[in-house]
Amino acid sequence: MADPVTILNLIFCIIIIGLGYWEYHKKESLIALYIAITFGLFGIAHLGIILGVNSSNIFILTIRSIAYLVIIYALYKTALGHWNKE
């Protein structure tokens, strides 16, 4: 049986993806879209682990690394004020 924590993480990822997309669609907030993309990638990693892929597998490590890079990029752009509509 899959680890309950990983299943719970996947459920939370799905909720965050939905909320992020909703916020993006409603206000065209790019930061919300990037957050949704990030948690989508984390969700893929969680699903892989649930399906039996080892958490130290190169696929899982690559997906997680890309997710972290996406959120780093989004926060960097936000800190520079590139997405302000003012």
PDB file of N, CA, C and O in Angstrom:
ATOM      1  N   MET A   1       0.844  -1.189   0.000  1.00  0.00           N
ATOM      2  CA  MET A   1       0.000   0.000   0.000  1.00  0.00           C
ATOM      3  C   MET A   1       0.882   1.243   0.000  1.00  0.00           C
ATOM      4  O   MET A   1       1.938   1.272   0.632  1.00  0.00           O
ATOM      5  N   ALA A   2       0.440   2.253  -0.708  1.00  0.00           N
ATOM      6  CA  ALA A   2       1.191   3.509  -0.807  1.00  0.00           C
ATOM      7  C   ALA A   2       1.175   4.248   0.529  1.00  0.00           C
ATOM      8  O   ALA A   2       0.255   4.102   1.334  1.00  0.00           O
ATOM      9  N   ASP A   3       2.198   5.028   0.733  1.00  0.00           N
ATOM     10  CA  ASP A   3       2.333   5.826   1.944  1.00  0.00           C
ATOM     11  C   ASP A   3       1.203   6.859   2.015  1.00  0.00           C
ATOM     12  O   ASP A   3       0.995   7.603   1.057  1.00  0.00           O
ATOM     13  N   PRO A   4       0.468   6.914   3.136  1.00  0.00           N
ATOM     14  CA  PRO A   4      -0.634   7.875   3.257  1.00  0.00           C
ATOM     15  C   PRO A   4      -0.181   9.330   3.117  1.00  0.00           C
ATOM     16  O   PRO A   4      -0.937  10.167   2.624  1.00  0.00           O
ATOM     17  N   VAL A   5       1.029   9.632   3.541  1.00  0.00           N
ATOM     18  CA  VAL A   5       1.538  11.004   3.427  1.00  0.00           C
ATOM     19  C   VAL A   5       1.687  11.388   1.956  1.00  0.00           C
ATOM     20  O   VAL A   5       1.345  12.507   1.572  1.00  0.00           O
ATOM     21  N   THR A   6       2.185  10.487   1.143  1.00  0.00           N
ATOM     22  CA  THR A   6       2.347  10.761  -0.288  1.00  0.00           C
ATOM     23  C   THR A   6       0.987  10.934  -0.958  1.00  0.00           C
ATOM     24  O   THR A   6       0.824  11.796  -1.822  1.00  0.00           O
ATOM     25  N   ILE A   7       0.023  10.126  -0.566  1.00  0.00           N
ATOM     26  CA  ILE A   7      -1.330  10.260  -1.113  1.00  0.00           C
ATOM     27  C   ILE A   7      -1.924  11.606  -0.715  1.00  0.00           C
ATOM     28  O   ILE A   7      -2.528  12.288  -1.542  1.00  0.00           O
ATOM     29  N   LEU A   8      -1.756  11.988   0.539  1.00  0.00           N
ATOM     30  CA  LEU A   8      -2.254  13.277   1.008  1.00  0.00           C
ATOM     31  C   LEU A   8      -1.565  14.427   0.272  1.00  0.00           C
ATOM     32  O   LEU A   8      -2.213  15.406  -0.095  1.00  0.00           O
ATOM     33  N   ASN A   9      -0.261  14.310   0.058  1.00  0.00           N
ATOM     34  CA  ASN A   9       0.465  15.334  -0.695  1.00  0.00           C
ATOM     35  C   ASN A   9      -0.085  15.465  -2.115  1.00  0.00           C
ATOM     36  O   ASN A   9      -0.223  16.576  -2.627  1.00  0.00           O
ATOM     37  N   LEU A  10      -0.395  14.347  -2.742  1.00  0.00           N
ATOM     38  CA  LEU A  10      -0.961  14.382  -4.090  1.00  0.00           C
ATOM     39  C   LEU A  10      -2.322  15.076  -4.087  1.00  0.00           C
ATOM     40  O   LEU A  10      -2.612  15.874  -4.978  1.00  0.00           O
ATOM     41  N   ILE A  11      -3.145  14.781  -3.105  1.00  0.00           N
ATOM     42  CA  ILE A  11      -4.463  15.424  -3.001  1.00  0.00           C
ATOM     43  C   ILE A  11      -4.306  16.930  -2.841  1.00  0.00           C
ATOM     44  O   ILE A  11      -5.003  17.702  -3.499  1.00  0.00           O
ATOM     45  N   PHE A  12      -3.392  17.351  -1.965  1.00  0.00           N
ATOM     46  CA  PHE A  12      -3.159  18.784  -1.779  1.00  0.00           C
ATOM     47  C   PHE A  12      -2.620  19.428  -3.054  1.00  0.00           C
ATOM     48  O   PHE A  12      -2.985  20.558  -3.380  1.00  0.00           O
ATOM     49  N   CYS A  13      -1.765  18.724  -3.769  1.00  0.00           N
ATOM     50  CA  CYS A  13      -1.252  19.240  -5.046  1.00  0.00           C
ATOM     51  C   CYS A  13      -2.395  19.478  -6.029  1.00  0.00           C
ATOM     52  O   CYS A  13      -2.433  20.507  -6.703  1.00  0.00           O
ATOM     53  N   ILE A  14      -3.313  18.541  -6.108  1.00  0.00           N
ATOM     54  CA  ILE A  14      -4.449  18.674  -7.024  1.00  0.00           C
ATOM     55  C   ILE A  14      -5.301  19.882  -6.649  1.00  0.00           C
ATOM     56  O   ILE A  14      -5.746  20.624  -7.525  1.00  0.00           O
ATOM     57  N   ILE A  15      -5.529  20.080  -5.356  1.00  0.00           N
ATOM     58  CA  ILE A  15      -6.305  21.237  -4.896  1.00  0.00           C
ATOM     59  C   ILE A  15      -5.584  22.534  -5.255  1.00  0.00           C
ATOM     60  O   ILE A  15      -6.211  23.471  -5.750  1.00  0.00           O
ATOM     61  N   ILE A  16      -4.281  22.599  -5.012  1.00  0.00           N
ATOM     62  CA  ILE A  16      -3.503  23.805  -5.306  1.00  0.00           C
ATOM     63  C   ILE A  16      -3.472  24.074  -6.812  1.00  0.00           C
ATOM     64  O   ILE A  16      -3.542  25.229  -7.231  1.00  0.00           O
ATOM     65  N   ILE A  17      -3.369  23.036  -7.618  1.00  0.00           N
ATOM     66  CA  ILE A  17      -3.409  23.211  -9.076  1.00  0.00           C
ATOM     67  C   ILE A  17      -4.742  23.852  -9.481  1.00  0.00           C
ATOM     68  O   ILE A  17      -4.773  24.803 -10.262  1.00  0.00           O
ATOM     69  N   GLY A  18      -5.823  23.327  -8.946  1.00  0.00           N
ATOM     70  CA  GLY A  18      -7.147  23.874  -9.259  1.00  0.00           C
ATOM     71  C   GLY A  18      -7.291  25.322  -8.838  1.00  0.00           C
ATOM     72  O   GLY A  18      -7.782  26.150  -9.605  1.00  0.00           O
ATOM     73  N   LEU A  19      -6.866  25.632  -7.627  1.00  0.00           N
ATOM     74  CA  LEU A  19      -6.959  27.008  -7.139  1.00  0.00           C
ATOM     75  C   LEU A  19      -6.045  27.951  -7.925  1.00  0.00           C
ATOM     76  O   LEU A  19      -6.426  29.081  -8.228  1.00  0.00           O
ATOM     77  N   GLY A  20      -4.855  27.487  -8.248  1.00  0.00           N
ATOM     78  CA  GLY A  20      -3.923  28.310  -9.020  1.00  0.00           C
ATOM     79  C   GLY A  20      -4.459  28.619 -10.405  1.00  0.00           C
ATOM     80  O   GLY A  20      -4.373  29.754 -10.875  1.00  0.00           O
ATOM     81  N   TYR A  21      -5.016  27.601 -11.060  1.00  0.00           N
ATOM     82  CA  TYR A  21      -5.588  27.822 -12.382  1.00  0.00           C
ATOM     83  C   TYR A  21      -6.789  28.758 -12.302  1.00  0.00           C
ATOM     84  O   TYR A  21      -6.961  29.633 -13.151  1.00  0.00           O
ATOM     85  N   TRP A  22      -7.609  28.571 -11.287  1.00  0.00           N
ATOM     86  CA  TRP A  22      -8.784  29.430 -11.088  1.00  0.00           C
ATOM     87  C   TRP A  22      -8.350  30.888 -10.922  1.00  0.00           C
ATOM     88  O   TRP A  22      -8.916  31.781 -11.553  1.00  0.00           O
ATOM     89  N   GLU A  23      -7.358  31.124 -10.082  1.00  0.00           N
ATOM     90  CA  GLU A  23      -6.854  32.482  -9.855  1.00  0.00           C
ATOM     91  C   GLU A  23      -6.260  33.060 -11.143  1.00  0.00           C
ATOM     92  O   GLU A  23      -6.466  34.233 -11.454  1.00  0.00           O
ATOM     93  N   TYR A  24      -5.535  32.245 -11.877  1.00  0.00           N
ATOM     94  CA  TYR A  24      -4.966  32.713 -13.142  1.00  0.00           C
ATOM     95  C   TYR A  24      -6.079  33.082 -14.122  1.00  0.00           C
ATOM     96  O   TYR A  24      -6.020  34.127 -14.769  1.00  0.00           O
ATOM     97  N   HIS A  25      -7.077  32.237 -14.228  1.00  0.00           N
ATOM     98  CA  HIS A  25      -8.174  32.477 -15.159  1.00  0.00           C
ATOM     99  C   HIS A  25      -8.971  33.720 -14.748  1.00  0.00           C
ATOM    100  O   HIS A  25      -9.411  34.492 -15.600  1.00  0.00           O
ATOM    101  N   LYS A  26      -9.149  33.905 -13.451  1.00  0.00           N
ATOM    102  CA  LYS A  26      -9.952  35.003 -12.928  1.00  0.00           C
ATOM    103  C   LYS A  26      -9.231  36.350 -13.028  1.00  0.00           C
ATOM    104  O   LYS A  26      -9.835  37.345 -13.430  1.00  0.00           O
ATOM    105  N   LYS A  27      -7.946  36.389 -12.665  1.00  0.00           N
ATOM    106  CA  LYS A  27      -7.208  37.659 -12.578  1.00  0.00           C
ATOM    107  C   LYS A  27      -5.982  37.726 -13.485  1.00  0.00           C
ATOM    108  O   LYS A  27      -5.239  38.707 -13.450  1.00  0.00           O
ATOM    109  N   GLU A  28      -5.768  36.698 -14.289  1.00  0.00           N
ATOM    110  CA  GLU A  28      -4.585  36.610 -15.148  1.00  0.00           C
ATOM    111  C   GLU A  28      -3.286  36.783 -14.354  1.00  0.00           C
ATOM    112  O   GLU A  28      -2.350  37.445 -14.803  1.00  0.00           O
ATOM    113  N   SER A  29      -3.252  36.179 -13.177  1.00  0.00           N
ATOM    114  CA  SER A  29      -2.088  36.239 -12.291  1.00  0.00           C
ATOM    115  C   SER A  29      -1.073  35.177 -12.704  1.00  0.00           C
ATOM    116  O   SER A  29      -1.297  33.980 -12.524  1.00  0.00           O
ATOM    117  N   LEU A  30       0.042  35.637 -13.260  1.00  0.00           N
ATOM    118  CA  LEU A  30       1.064  34.685 -13.697  1.00  0.00           C
ATOM    119  C   LEU A  30       1.694  33.939 -12.525  1.00  0.00           C
ATOM    120  O   LEU A  30       2.064  32.773 -12.666  1.00  0.00           O
ATOM    121  N   ILE A  31       1.822  34.587 -11.379  1.00  0.00           N
ATOM    122  CA  ILE A  31       2.407  33.899 -10.219  1.00  0.00           C
ATOM    123  C   ILE A  31       1.515  32.715  -9.825  1.00  0.00           C
ATOM    124  O   ILE A  31       2.021  31.653  -9.464  1.00  0.00           O
ATOM    125  N   ALA A  32       0.199  32.897  -9.894  1.00  0.00           N
ATOM    126  CA  ALA A  32      -0.717  31.792  -9.580  1.00  0.00           C
ATOM    127  C   ALA A  32      -0.546  30.652 -10.580  1.00  0.00           C
ATOM    128  O   ALA A  32      -0.596  29.481 -10.205  1.00  0.00           O
ATOM    129  N   LEU A  33      -0.344  30.995 -11.852  1.00  0.00           N
ATOM    130  CA  LEU A  33      -0.132  29.968 -12.867  1.00  0.00           C
ATOM    131  C   LEU A  33       1.165  29.207 -12.613  1.00  0.00           C
ATOM    132  O   LEU A  33       1.199  27.982 -12.728  1.00  0.00           O
ATOM    133  N   TYR A  34       2.222  29.920 -12.271  1.00  0.00           N
ATOM    134  CA  TYR A  34       3.499  29.260 -12.001  1.00  0.00           C
ATOM    135  C   TYR A  34       3.428  28.384 -10.747  1.00  0.00           C
ATOM    136  O   TYR A  34       4.047  27.321 -10.691  1.00  0.00           O
ATOM    137  N   ILE A  35       2.678  28.831  -9.755  1.00  0.00           N
ATOM    138  CA  ILE A  35       2.486  27.998  -8.563  1.00  0.00           C
ATOM    139  C   ILE A  35       1.728  26.726  -8.943  1.00  0.00           C
ATOM    140  O   ILE A  35       2.076  25.636  -8.488  1.00  0.00           O
ATOM    141  N   ALA A  36       0.703  26.863  -9.769  1.00  0.00           N
ATOM    142  CA  ALA A  36      -0.054  25.688 -10.218  1.00  0.00           C
ATOM    143  C   ALA A  36       0.840  24.728 -11.002  1.00  0.00           C
ATOM    144  O   ALA A  36       0.765  23.514 -10.816  1.00  0.00           O
ATOM    145  N   ILE A  37       1.680  25.270 -11.873  1.00  0.00           N
ATOM    146  CA  ILE A  37       2.601  24.426 -12.642  1.00  0.00           C
ATOM    147  C   ILE A  37       3.562  23.700 -11.709  1.00  0.00           C
ATOM    148  O   ILE A  37       3.817  22.507 -11.871  1.00  0.00           O
ATOM    149  N   THR A  38       4.092  24.433 -10.731  1.00  0.00           N
ATOM    150  CA  THR A  38       5.022  23.831  -9.774  1.00  0.00           C
ATOM    151  C   THR A  38       4.377  22.664  -9.041  1.00  0.00           C
ATOM    152  O   THR A  38       4.960  21.584  -8.945  1.00  0.00           O
ATOM    153  N   PHE A  39       3.179  22.884  -8.528  1.00  0.00           N
ATOM    154  CA  PHE A  39       2.526  21.811  -7.787  1.00  0.00           C
ATOM    155  C   PHE A  39       2.040  20.698  -8.706  1.00  0.00           C
ATOM    156  O   PHE A  39       1.875  19.561  -8.264  1.00  0.00           O
ATOM    157  N   GLY A  40       1.809  21.011  -9.974  1.00  0.00           N
ATOM    158  CA  GLY A  40       1.528  19.958 -10.946  1.00  0.00           C
ATOM    159  C   GLY A  40       2.720  19.030 -11.098  1.00  0.00           C
ATOM    160  O   GLY A  40       2.571  17.810 -11.154  1.00  0.00           O
ATOM    161  N   LEU A  41       3.902  19.624 -11.164  1.00  0.00           N
ATOM    162  CA  LEU A  41       5.121  18.815 -11.256  1.00  0.00           C
ATOM    163  C   LEU A  41       5.341  17.999  -9.984  1.00  0.00           C
ATOM    164  O   LEU A  41       5.688  16.820 -10.048  1.00  0.00           O
ATOM    165  N   PHE A  42       5.137  18.634  -8.827  1.00  0.00           N
ATOM    166  CA  PHE A  42       5.251  17.876  -7.580  1.00  0.00           C
ATOM    167  C   PHE A  42       4.221  16.743  -7.544  1.00  0.00           C
ATOM    168  O   PHE A  42       4.512  15.650  -7.059  1.00  0.00           O
ATOM    169  N   GLY A  43       3.020  17.009  -8.057  1.00  0.00           N
ATOM    170  CA  GLY A  43       1.989  15.975  -8.114  1.00  0.00           C
ATOM    171  C   GLY A  43       2.402  14.795  -8.976  1.00  0.00           C
ATOM    172  O   GLY A  43       2.128  13.643  -8.638  1.00  0.00           O
ATOM    173  N   ILE A  44       3.067  15.086 -10.098  1.00  0.00           N
ATOM    174  CA  ILE A  44       3.571  14.009 -10.959  1.00  0.00           C
ATOM    175  C   ILE A  44       4.580  13.155 -10.189  1.00  0.00           C
ATOM    176  O   ILE A  44       4.564  11.928 -10.277  1.00  0.00           O
ATOM    177  N   ALA A  45       5.452  13.818  -9.437  1.00  0.00           N
ATOM    178  CA  ALA A  45       6.435  13.082  -8.634  1.00  0.00           C
ATOM    179  C   ALA A  45       5.740  12.227  -7.572  1.00  0.00           C
ATOM    180  O   ALA A  45       6.113  11.073  -7.363  1.00  0.00           O
ATOM    181  N   HIS A  46       4.734  12.789  -6.903  1.00  0.00           N
ATOM    182  CA  HIS A  46       3.999  12.021  -5.889  1.00  0.00           C
ATOM    183  C   HIS A  46       3.293  10.824  -6.522  1.00  0.00           C
ATOM    184  O   HIS A  46       3.306   9.723  -5.972  1.00  0.00           O
ATOM    185  N   LEU A  47       2.680  11.049  -7.681  1.00  0.00           N
ATOM    186  CA  LEU A  47       1.999   9.952  -8.362  1.00  0.00           C
ATOM    187  C   LEU A  47       2.987   8.854  -8.751  1.00  0.00           C
ATOM    188  O   LEU A  47       2.688   7.667  -8.622  1.00  0.00           O
ATOM    189  N   GLY A  48       4.152   9.252  -9.223  1.00  0.00           N
ATOM    190  CA  GLY A  48       5.182   8.266  -9.557  1.00  0.00           C
ATOM    191  C   GLY A  48       5.566   7.419  -8.358  1.00  0.00           C
ATOM    192  O   GLY A  48       5.725   6.203  -8.468  1.00  0.00           O
ATOM    193  N   ILE A  49       5.714   8.068  -7.214  1.00  0.00           N
ATOM    194  CA  ILE A  49       6.071   7.337  -5.990  1.00  0.00           C
ATOM    195  C   ILE A  49       4.937   6.394  -5.583  1.00  0.00           C
ATOM    196  O   ILE A  49       5.184   5.260  -5.173  1.00  0.00           O
ATOM    197  N   ILE A  50       3.691   6.870  -5.700  1.00  0.00           N
ATOM    198  CA  ILE A  50       2.547   6.016  -5.378  1.00  0.00           C
ATOM    199  C   ILE A  50       2.519   4.790  -6.294  1.00  0.00           C
ATOM    200  O   ILE A  50       2.155   3.694  -5.868  1.00  0.00           O
ATOM    201  N   LEU A  51       2.906   4.989  -7.550  1.00  0.00           N
ATOM    202  CA  LEU A  51       2.903   3.887  -8.517  1.00  0.00           C
ATOM    203  C   LEU A  51       4.125   2.985  -8.408  1.00  0.00           C
ATOM    204  O   LEU A  51       4.253   2.017  -9.158  1.00  0.00           O
ATOM    205  N   GLY A  52       5.027   3.300  -7.472  1.00  0.00           N
ATOM    206  CA  GLY A  52       6.129   2.391  -7.203  1.00  0.00           C
ATOM    207  C   GLY A  52       7.508   2.847  -7.636  1.00  0.00           C
ATOM    208  O   GLY A  52       8.481   2.112  -7.467  1.00  0.00           O
ATOM    209  N   VAL A  53       7.611   4.047  -8.190  1.00  0.00           N
ATOM    210  CA  VAL A  53       8.931   4.552  -8.572  1.00  0.00           C
ATOM    211  C   VAL A  53       9.675   4.955  -7.301  1.00  0.00           C
ATOM    212  O   VAL A  53       9.101   5.597  -6.422  1.00  0.00           O
ATOM    213  N   ASN A  54      10.929   4.586  -7.206  1.00  0.00           N
ATOM    214  CA  ASN A  54      11.749   4.924  -6.045  1.00  0.00           C
ATOM    215  C   ASN A  54      11.936   6.439  -5.979  1.00  0.00           C
ATOM    216  O   ASN A  54      12.153   7.083  -7.006  1.00  0.00           O
ATOM    217  N   SER A  55      11.852   7.009  -4.777  1.00  0.00           N
ATOM    218  CA  SER A  55      11.952   8.465  -4.636  1.00  0.00           C
ATOM    219  C   SER A  55      13.322   9.008  -5.025  1.00  0.00           C
ATOM    220  O   SER A  55      13.458  10.210  -5.255  1.00  0.00           O
ATOM    221  N   SER A  56      14.333   8.160  -5.103  1.00  0.00           N
ATOM    222  CA  SER A  56      15.655   8.613  -5.531  1.00  0.00           C
ATOM    223  C   SER A  56      15.898   8.335  -7.018  1.00  0.00           C
ATOM    224  O   SER A  56      17.014   8.507  -7.510  1.00  0.00           O
ATOM    225  N   ASN A  57      14.858   7.909  -7.724  1.00  0.00           N
ATOM    226  CA  ASN A  57      14.947   7.660  -9.161  1.00  0.00           C
ATOM    227  C   ASN A  57      15.228   8.972  -9.891  1.00  0.00           C
ATOM    228  O   ASN A  57      14.754  10.029  -9.475  1.00  0.00           O
ATOM    229  N   ILE A  58      15.993   8.905 -10.969  1.00  0.00           N
ATOM    230  CA  ILE A  58      16.378  10.106 -11.709  1.00  0.00           C
ATOM    231  C   ILE A  58      15.161  10.853 -12.250  1.00  0.00           C
ATOM    232  O   ILE A  58      15.180  12.081 -12.328  1.00  0.00           O
ATOM    233  N   PHE A  59      14.107  10.135 -12.622  1.00  0.00           N
ATOM    234  CA  PHE A  59      12.877  10.777 -13.106  1.00  0.00           C
ATOM    235  C   PHE A  59      12.265  11.660 -12.020  1.00  0.00           C
ATOM    236  O   PHE A  59      11.922  12.815 -12.271  1.00  0.00           O
ATOM    237  N   ILE A  60      12.131  11.115 -10.822  1.00  0.00           N
ATOM    238  CA  ILE A  60      11.545  11.860  -9.704  1.00  0.00           C
ATOM    239  C   ILE A  60      12.431  13.051  -9.347  1.00  0.00           C
ATOM    240  O   ILE A  60      11.934  14.156  -9.130  1.00  0.00           O
ATOM    241  N   LEU A  61      13.730  12.826  -9.288  1.00  0.00           N
ATOM    242  CA  LEU A  61      14.651  13.920  -8.964  1.00  0.00           C
ATOM    243  C   LEU A  61      14.599  15.024 -10.012  1.00  0.00           C
ATOM    244  O   LEU A  61      14.655  16.205  -9.669  1.00  0.00           O
ATOM    245  N   THR A  62      14.495  14.659 -11.269  1.00  0.00           N
ATOM    246  CA  THR A  62      14.424  15.656 -12.341  1.00  0.00           C
ATOM    247  C   THR A  62      13.134  16.461 -12.260  1.00  0.00           C
ATOM    248  O   THR A  62      13.156  17.687 -12.367  1.00  0.00           O
ATOM    249  N   ILE A  63      12.017  15.780 -12.072  1.00  0.00           N
ATOM    250  CA  ILE A  63      10.721  16.463 -11.964  1.00  0.00           C
ATOM    251  C   ILE A  63      10.722  17.428 -10.785  1.00  0.00           C
ATOM    252  O   ILE A  63      10.285  18.571 -10.919  1.00  0.00           O
ATOM    253  N   ARG A  64      11.206  16.981  -9.645  1.00  0.00           N
ATOM    254  CA  ARG A  64      11.245  17.850  -8.465  1.00  0.00           C
ATOM    255  C   ARG A  64      12.185  19.031  -8.677  1.00  0.00           C
ATOM    256  O   ARG A  64      11.876  20.151  -8.270  1.00  0.00           O
ATOM    257  N   SER A  65      13.317  18.790  -9.304  1.00  0.00           N
ATOM    258  CA  SER A  65      14.265  19.876  -9.572  1.00  0.00           C
ATOM    259  C   SER A  65      13.649  20.922 -10.489  1.00  0.00           C
ATOM    260  O   SER A  65      13.804  22.121 -10.258  1.00  0.00           O
ATOM    261  N   ILE A  66      12.957  20.478 -11.522  1.00  0.00           N
ATOM    262  CA  ILE A  66      12.288  21.422 -12.426  1.00  0.00           C
ATOM    263  C   ILE A  66      11.223  22.215 -11.674  1.00  0.00           C
ATOM    264  O   ILE A  66      11.076  23.419 -11.888  1.00  0.00           O
ATOM    265  N   ALA A  67      10.482  21.544 -10.797  1.00  0.00           N
ATOM    266  CA  ALA A  67       9.452  22.229 -10.012  1.00  0.00           C
ATOM    267  C   ALA A  67      10.068  23.327  -9.150  1.00  0.00           C
ATOM    268  O   ALA A  67       9.548  24.441  -9.093  1.00  0.00           O
ATOM    269  N   TYR A  68      11.165  23.015  -8.486  1.00  0.00           N
ATOM    270  CA  TYR A  68      11.826  24.033  -7.671  1.00  0.00           C
ATOM    271  C   TYR A  68      12.336  25.180  -8.528  1.00  0.00           C
ATOM    272  O   TYR A  68      12.248  26.338  -8.119  1.00  0.00           O
ATOM    273  N   LEU A  69      12.868  24.882  -9.706  1.00  0.00           N
ATOM    274  CA  LEU A  69      13.356  25.938 -10.596  1.00  0.00           C
ATOM    275  C   LEU A  69      12.218  26.832 -11.094  1.00  0.00           C
ATOM    276  O   LEU A  69      12.402  28.039 -11.245  1.00  0.00           O
ATOM    277  N   VAL A  70      11.055  26.254 -11.345  1.00  0.00           N
ATOM    278  CA  VAL A  70       9.895  27.048 -11.771  1.00  0.00           C
ATOM    279  C   VAL A  70       9.493  28.023 -10.682  1.00  0.00           C
ATOM    280  O   VAL A  70       9.251  29.195 -10.969  1.00  0.00           O
ATOM    281  N   ILE A  71       9.415  27.570  -9.441  1.00  0.00           N
ATOM    282  CA  ILE A  71       8.993  28.465  -8.362  1.00  0.00           C
ATOM    283  C   ILE A  71      10.071  29.500  -8.055  1.00  0.00           C
ATOM    284  O   ILE A  71       9.748  30.638  -7.715  1.00  0.00           O
ATOM    285  N   ILE A  72      11.340  29.128  -8.168  1.00  0.00           N
ATOM    286  CA  ILE A  72      12.422  30.099  -7.984  1.00  0.00           C
ATOM    287  C   ILE A  72      12.303  31.198  -9.037  1.00  0.00           C
ATOM    288  O   ILE A  72      12.425  32.380  -8.717  1.00  0.00           O
ATOM    289  N   TYR A  73      12.067  30.816 -10.280  1.00  0.00           N
ATOM    290  CA  TYR A  73      11.907  31.788 -11.361  1.00  0.00           C
ATOM    291  C   TYR A  73      10.717  32.710 -11.083  1.00  0.00           C
ATOM    292  O   TYR A  73      10.831  33.928 -11.222  1.00  0.00           O
ATOM    293  N   ALA A  74       9.584  32.139 -10.694  1.00  0.00           N
ATOM    294  CA  ALA A  74       8.384  32.931 -10.438  1.00  0.00           C
ATOM    295  C   ALA A  74       8.604  33.922  -9.302  1.00  0.00           C
ATOM    296  O   ALA A  74       8.199  35.080  -9.402  1.00  0.00           O
ATOM    297  N   LEU A  75       9.236  33.480  -8.237  1.00  0.00           N
ATOM    298  CA  LEU A  75       9.495  34.383  -7.113  1.00  0.00           C
ATOM    299  C   LEU A  75      10.508  35.459  -7.483  1.00  0.00           C
ATOM    300  O   LEU A  75      10.390  36.600  -7.038  1.00  0.00           O
ATOM    301  N   TYR A  76      11.489  35.108  -8.283  1.00  0.00           N
ATOM    302  CA  TYR A  76      12.476  36.082  -8.756  1.00  0.00           C
ATOM    303  C   TYR A  76      11.791  37.167  -9.588  1.00  0.00           C
ATOM    304  O   TYR A  76      12.041  38.356  -9.388  1.00  0.00           O
ATOM    305  N   LYS A  77      10.930  36.758 -10.521  1.00  0.00           N
ATOM    306  CA  LYS A  77      10.209  37.728 -11.348  1.00  0.00           C
ATOM    307  C   LYS A  77       9.290  38.599 -10.497  1.00  0.00           C
ATOM    308  O   LYS A  77       9.138  39.791 -10.766  1.00  0.00           O
ATOM    309  N   THR A  78       8.679  38.012  -9.476  1.00  0.00           N
ATOM    310  CA  THR A  78       7.821  38.776  -8.583  1.00  0.00           C
ATOM    311  C   THR A  78       8.635  39.779  -7.782  1.00  0.00           C
ATOM    312  O   THR A  78       8.225  40.930  -7.630  1.00  0.00           O
ATOM    313  N   ALA A  79       9.780  39.358  -7.271  1.00  0.00           N
ATOM    314  CA  ALA A  79      10.639  40.249  -6.480  1.00  0.00           C
ATOM    315  C   ALA A  79      11.118  41.436  -7.312  1.00  0.00           C
ATOM    316  O   ALA A  79      11.268  42.540  -6.789  1.00  0.00           O
ATOM    317  N   LEU A  80      11.358  41.215  -8.594  1.00  0.00           N
ATOM    318  CA  LEU A  80      11.785  42.300  -9.478  1.00  0.00           C
ATOM    319  C   LEU A  80      10.621  43.187  -9.907  1.00  0.00           C
ATOM    320  O   LEU A  80      10.831  44.251 -10.489  1.00  0.00           O
ATOM    321  N   GLY A  81       9.407  42.755  -9.622  1.00  0.00           N
ATOM    322  CA  GLY A  81       8.228  43.538  -9.979  1.00  0.00           C
ATOM    323  C   GLY A  81       7.847  43.439 -11.441  1.00  0.00           C
ATOM    324  O   GLY A  81       7.147  44.313 -11.952  1.00  0.00           O
ATOM    325  N   HIS A  82       8.286  42.405 -12.122  1.00  0.00           N
ATOM    326  CA  HIS A  82       8.002  42.270 -13.551  1.00  0.00           C
ATOM    327  C   HIS A  82       6.559  41.910 -13.851  1.00  0.00           C
ATOM    328  O   HIS A  82       6.117  42.063 -14.990  1.00  0.00           O
ATOM    329  N   TRP A  83       5.817  41.438 -12.870  1.00  0.00           N
ATOM    330  CA  TRP A  83       4.449  41.023 -13.142  1.00  0.00           C
ATOM    331  C   TRP A  83       3.420  41.961 -12.536  1.00  0.00           C
ATOM    332  O   TRP A  83       2.227  41.660 -12.538  1.00  0.00           O
ATOM    333  N   ASN A  84       3.871  43.089 -12.019  1.00  0.00           N
ATOM    334  CA  ASN A  84       2.917  44.066 -11.486  1.00  0.00           C
ATOM    335  C   ASN A  84       2.179  44.717 -12.643  1.00  0.00           C
ATOM    336  O   ASN A  84       2.786  45.056 -13.659  1.00  0.00           O
ATOM    337  N   LYS A  85       0.880  44.890 -12.494  1.00  0.00           N
ATOM    338  CA  LYS A  85       0.076  45.490 -13.561  1.00  0.00           C
ATOM    339  C   LYS A  85       0.039  47.013 -13.454  1.00  0.00           C
ATOM    340  O   LYS A  85      -0.593  47.672 -14.280  1.00  0.00           O
ATOM    341  N   GLU A  86       0.694  47.571 -12.465  1.00  0.00           N
ATOM    342  CA  GLU A  86       0.667  49.024 -12.271  1.00  0.00           C
ATOM    343  C   GLU A  86       1.571  49.730 -13.237  1.00  0.00           C
ATOM    344  O   GLU A  86       1.666  50.957 -13.210  1.00  0.00           O
TER     345      GLU A  86
END
